[in-house]
Amino acid sequence: MGTSEGIPAEVLQLLFTVRLKWGERTCYIHNIYAPNDAAARMSLFQRLPVDFENDAIHIVCGDFNLALDPVVDSITGERRPDSSVEPLRSWLSELNVVDVWRLHNPQERVYSGPIPRRNRLDYIFVCDSLVASSYENSQYHSWDESDHLAYHVELASWHHNRAWILETPKLAGANTRTKV
């Protein structure tokens, strides 16, 4: 990808993508503001770009204006037909991203939409391999600048999972032998 060539202007008004390097791989950060109207939302989700490098990392965030899983993301807990959900799920699957917060909070209910909060509308989806290697934390919190809750995900640049190694020369000292 790398350019907006071939992406419809209507999509470009609602999608902002940043391309950067994450180590040796290309990383795309996609920010989406989805329309309130279900038909317009579906049109947007059906036309999102999918032409990326095979090993690209993706982070997708934004206000999607829908409860992706109404059972846990909506105060009513009811499944209502929303034709825009499947095109979004298909796109997210194509990018190999997961709902990081839901992955770590499978049953918790947080509603991020405008007051009175009734739905979780704001999401961050992260490439599954990046979650496995770098996930630290994710949480929603109040933010005075918006009627929605703010949401952040913390990713570490690396994890040190080295095993502890006993340095055997230290056991040779007289002081250590006396104590052991």
C-alpha positions as CSV (number, residue, x, y, z in Angstrom):
1,M,0.0,0.0,0.0
2,G,1.8,3.2,1.1
3,T,-0.5,5.6,-0.8
4,S,-4.2,6.5,-0.8
5,E,-4.4,5.7,-4.5
6,G,-7.5,3.7,-5.3
7,I,-9.2,4.4,-2.0
8,P,-12.5,6.2,-2.5
9,A,-12.6,9.8,-1.2
10,E,-15.6,9.0,1.1
11,V,-13.4,6.4,2.8
12,L,-10.5,8.8,3.1
13,Q,-12.7,11.2,5.0
14,L,-13.3,8.6,7.7
15,L,-10.0,6.7,7.7
16,F,-6.6,8.0,8.7
17,T,-3.7,5.6,8.2
18,V,-0.1,6.1,9.4
19,R,2.6,3.8,7.9
20,L,5.8,3.3,9.9
21,K,8.5,0.7,10.6
22,W,8.2,-1.7,13.6
23,G,11.7,-3.3,13.7
24,E,12.0,-4.8,10.2
25,R,8.3,-4.9,9.5
26,T,5.9,-2.3,8.2
27,C,3.2,-1.2,10.7
28,Y,0.0,0.5,9.8
29,I,-2.1,2.4,12.4
30,H,-5.6,2.9,11.1
31,N,-7.9,5.4,12.8
32,I,-11.6,5.1,11.8
33,Y,-14.6,7.3,12.5
34,A,-17.6,5.3,11.4
35,P,-20.9,7.0,10.5
36,N,-23.9,6.6,12.9
37,D,-26.1,5.4,10.0
38,A,-25.8,1.6,9.6
39,A,-26.0,1.7,5.7
40,A,-23.2,4.4,5.6
41,R,-21.2,2.4,8.1
42,M,-21.6,-0.8,6.0
43,S,-20.5,1.1,2.9
44,L,-17.4,2.3,4.7
45,F,-16.5,-1.1,6.1
46,Q,-16.9,-2.8,2.7
47,R,-14.5,-0.4,1.0
48,L,-11.7,-0.3,3.6
49,P,-8.3,-1.1,2.0
50,V,-6.9,-4.7,2.2
51,D,-3.8,-4.4,0.0
52,F,-0.9,-4.5,2.4
53,E,2.3,-6.4,2.7
54,N,1.8,-10.0,3.9
55,D,3.8,-9.6,7.1
56,A,2.5,-6.1,7.9
57,I,1.5,-5.3,11.5
58,H,-1.8,-3.5,12.0
59,I,-3.3,-1.5,14.8
60,V,-6.9,-0.4,14.2
61,C,-8.6,2.1,16.5
62,G,-11.5,4.6,16.6
63,D,-15.1,5.2,17.1
64,F,-16.9,2.4,15.2
65,N,-20.4,3.6,16.2
66,L,-21.5,0.0,16.8
67,A,-21.4,-2.6,19.6
68,L,-19.3,-5.3,18.0
69,D,-20.7,-7.9,20.4
70,P,-24.0,-6.5,21.8
71,V,-24.2,-9.3,24.4
72,V,-21.3,-7.8,26.3
73,D,-20.8,-4.4,24.6
74,S,-24.3,-3.1,25.0
75,I,-26.3,-2.3,28.2
76,T,-29.3,-4.2,26.9
77,G,-27.3,-7.3,26.1
78,E,-29.6,-7.9,23.1
79,R,-28.4,-9.0,19.7
80,R,-29.9,-6.6,17.1
81,P,-29.4,-7.0,13.4
82,D,-26.7,-4.6,12.2
83,S,-25.6,-5.3,8.6
84,S,-22.4,-3.4,9.1
85,V,-20.9,-5.8,11.6
86,E,-19.9,-8.6,9.2
87,P,-18.0,-6.3,6.7
88,L,-16.1,-4.9,9.7
89,R,-15.3,-8.4,11.2
90,S,-14.2,-9.5,7.7
91,W,-11.8,-6.6,7.4
92,L,-10.4,-7.1,10.9
93,S,-9.9,-10.8,10.2
94,E,-8.1,-9.9,7.0
95,L,-5.7,-7.7,9.0
96,N,-5.2,-10.4,11.7
97,V,-6.1,-8.1,14.5
98,V,-7.9,-8.8,17.8
99,D,-10.0,-6.8,20.2
100,V,-7.2,-6.5,22.8
101,W,-9.4,-5.3,25.7
102,R,-12.0,-7.9,25.2
103,L,-9.3,-10.6,24.9
104,H,-8.1,-9.7,28.4
105,N,-11.6,-8.8,29.8
106,P,-13.9,-11.4,28.3
107,Q,-17.0,-10.8,30.5
108,E,-16.4,-7.2,31.7
109,R,-18.8,-4.6,30.6
110,V,-17.6,-1.1,29.8
111,Y,-19.6,1.4,27.8
112,S,-17.5,4.0,26.0
113,G,-20.1,5.9,24.0
114,P,-21.6,9.3,24.9
115,I,-23.5,9.9,28.1
116,P,-25.8,8.2,29.0
117,R,-23.3,5.4,28.2
118,R,-25.1,2.4,26.7
119,N,-22.6,0.8,24.3
120,R,-18.9,0.1,23.8
121,L,-18.3,1.9,20.6
122,D,-14.6,2.7,20.8
123,Y,-12.1,-0.1,20.1
124,I,-8.4,-0.8,19.6
125,F,-7.6,-3.9,17.6
126,V,-4.0,-5.1,17.5
127,C,-2.2,-7.6,15.3
128,D,-2.4,-10.9,17.1
129,S,1.3,-11.5,16.9
130,L,2.0,-8.1,18.4
131,V,-0.4,-8.8,21.3
132,A,1.4,-12.1,21.9
133,S,4.9,-10.5,22.0
134,S,4.3,-7.0,23.3
135,Y,1.0,-6.5,25.2
136,E,1.3,-4.8,28.6
137,N,-2.1,-3.3,29.5
138,S,-5.3,-1.8,28.1
139,Q,-8.0,0.3,29.8
140,Y,-10.8,2.8,29.4
141,H,-10.9,6.0,31.4
142,S,-12.7,9.3,31.6
143,W,-11.4,12.1,29.6
144,D,-12.6,15.7,29.9
145,E,-12.1,16.5,26.2
146,S,-14.7,14.0,24.9
147,D,-18.2,12.7,25.6
148,H,-16.7,9.2,25.0
149,L,-14.4,7.3,27.3
150,A,-10.7,7.4,26.3
151,Y,-9.1,4.1,25.7
152,H,-5.4,3.1,25.6
153,V,-3.3,0.1,25.0
154,E,0.2,-0.3,26.2
155,L,2.7,-2.3,24.1
156,A,6.2,-2.9,25.2
157,S,9.0,-2.8,22.6
158,W,10.3,-6.1,24.0
159,H,9.9,-8.6,26.8
160,H,12.7,-10.1,28.7
161,N,11.8,-13.7,29.4
162,R,15.3,-14.9,30.0
163,A,15.7,-17.8,32.4
164,W,17.7,-17.1,35.6
165,I,21.1,-18.6,35.3
166,L,23.2,-19.6,38.4
167,E,26.7,-18.3,38.0
168,T,28.6,-21.3,39.3
169,P,31.9,-19.5,39.9
170,K,30.2,-17.6,42.7
171,L,29.6,-21.0,44.5
172,A,33.3,-21.6,44.6
173,G,34.0,-18.8,47.1
174,A,34.7,-19.7,50.8
175,N,32.0,-17.4,52.0
176,T,29.3,-19.1,49.9
177,R,30.5,-22.6,51.0
178,T,30.2,-21.6,54.6
179,K,26.7,-20.3,54.2
180,V,25.5,-23.3,52.1
